């Protein structure tokens, strides 16, 4: 069975906490819907690459850093 890449949810939560961002503020900055963020944070979302790209861009980190190793 092929290993599926999963999002490092804690990295996103830590970023939001360190920058005092609410979920709504984070979503606005990333240009994603709150529903998309909620699904990502609940780890039950087969993430669309565009949403992950937008999050990485806002967090100013390489997209690969958002995935668990």
N, C-alpha and C positions, 0 to 999 in steps of 0.2 A: 504494500500500500504506500502510495506517494505521500510524503509529509507536506501538509498544507502550511503556507506561511500565515502566521497570526500576527495581529497588530499588538504592539507593546502598549497596552492601554494605560499602564501606570505612567509611562513617559508623558502621555498626553495629559493625564490628571495632574502630574507634578508640574508641568508647564503652566497649566491653568492656575494652580495654586500659587506658584512662584510669581506669576504676573497679575495676581488678584483678578482673574477673569471669571465671570459667570459663564455658564454654558451658552447663554444667549449671546454674550459679547464675543466669545470664542467663535461661535458659528458665523456671526456677522463678519468678523475679521477674516475667516477662512472662506467665506462665501459658500457655506454648505448649510443644509437645513438642520434644524434641531433634531428632527427625527433621524437623520443620518448619523449625527453624533451619538445620539442615545443608543442606536443599534451597534455602533462601533464600541462604545464603552461597555455595553452588556456582552460584548464578545460573541454576538449572535448574528453578525452581519458579514456576509461575504463582500468585503469592501470593494467598492468601485475604485479603480486606480485614480480616477480624477479627484475624488474626495480626498484620498490619501495624499495625492500630489498637492492639493490646496492646503492641507494641514501642514505638510512638510515645508511648503513655501512660507507660510505664516510663521512657523516655528524657527525658520531659518536653519533647517537641518537637512541632511541628505535623506531622501525617501527611505533608503535602506535602514536608517536608524530607527524608523518607526516599526520595524518588524522584529519579533523575538528571534533569537538565534537558536 
